[in-house]
Amino acid sequence: MRIHLGTDHAGLEFSTQIQHHLAAQGHEVIDHGPIEYDPLDDYPAFCIRAAQAVVRDQAAGVEALGVVFGGSGNGEQIAANKVLGVRAALVWNISTAELAREHNDANVISIGARQHTFDEAASFIDRFIATPFSGEERHARRIGQLAAYEQDGALLPDPRAGHSENTMTDASDSFDPEAG
């Protein structure tokens, strides 16, 4: 599988180690990050280029995923998600890595390099790569809704539209904390 990496200075060391780790597993690794440490560099372009490459490869039928790194992973996830067709998930444990693929068919993950050891990050990436999308109807339906919104701003009808003009009513009777 082709794996695209993007990072800034905060994830540069992780990115270098991850490249070796993934190559040893037989993956083709393409680095879109900096070529040298610069504490003032900015992550958006690196992460966006990695995300664009994932979308381009997937559109061409190439099996590809992406991993972006930064200090926390938050900004890097936001940057990757600006690319049409990307579903980037912030991953902080094995479960989130697995669920990103299984339920959301994420094609990019973001990891906070200052939040995890190399071994933790490598295990998240390995699980992400190894986990297939479940294909369950409910997950596919939700991903389709996201894609529709990306394309033309389409949303499902608002279930509250046309209801009481008083938006300050107490809705606690209908709140279900178990729903999700």
Salt bridges, closest charged atoms under 4 A:
GLU28 OE1 - ARG2 NE 3.06
ASP41 OD1 - HIS9 ND1 2.52
ASP57 OD1 - ARG2 NH1 2.96
ASP57 OD2 - HIS4 NE2 2.70
GLU98 OE2 - ARG127 NH1 2.78
GLU102 OE2 - HIS103 NE2 3.51
ASP105 OD2 - ARG87 NH2 3.44
ASP105 OD1 - ARG101 NH1 3.09
GLU120 OE1 - HIS116 ND1 3.51
ASP126 OD1 - HIS21 NE2 2.89
GLU136 OE1 - ARG138 NE 3.15
GLU136 OE1 - HIS139 NE2 3.88
GLU137 OE1 - ARG141 NH1 2.63
